[in-house]
Amino acid sequence: MEVVKESKQIKEECCPVFHPEKWEGKTFEWNQKPFIRASVPTLFHIPLPPMIGAKVTKMVKLAEDAHKLVEDKEQVLLLFHDPSAFKSEMFLSVTGPISNSNNTTLSGTFETRVFDAPFKAIPKLMKQIDQDLAQQGKKVKDYYVHYAYCPKCAKEQGHNYMVFFAELG
């Protein structure tokens, strides 16, 4: 008689559980907040997913190996900024400079808004934020977007949360 052992599959955490209330409607004053930067080509703002995954993995590994990644995964930011329709820049928050990396900083006042929406809604959401902040007498200089979940985790969680960091100018 063969004994069958129960196998338990341990699910490795990919993206931490996102809590929108921690990010909605907040103001951040950054004075040379450290990041490492990478870029990927896009086609009319649509990134090529395999390239993003490889770049993000490389950035996270560099930060982890240098012990410069915040331990609380919920506080790690991966911001996307599109300077053109054909290029997307990614900024990974770190605790300090990392050798062999494209180190940079961000400074300014940033207001956040959280949306649970598809990627294609981004232009409409930016217009909504522009209007909301204009009613408060504020003008948006630029946008950075943090996706709370990777595509796989967004599908599993049933949410595609995006945190818009509106840089005020």
Secondary structure, 3 states (H helix, E strand, C coil): CCCCCCCCCCCCCCCCCCCHHHCCCCEEEEEEEEEEEEEEEEECCEECHHHHHHHHHHHHHHHHHCCCCCCCHHHCCEEEEEEECCEEEEEEECCCCCCCCCEEEEEEEEEEEEEECCHHHHHHHHHHHHHHHHHCCCCEEEEEEEECCCHHHHHHHCCCEEEEEEEEC
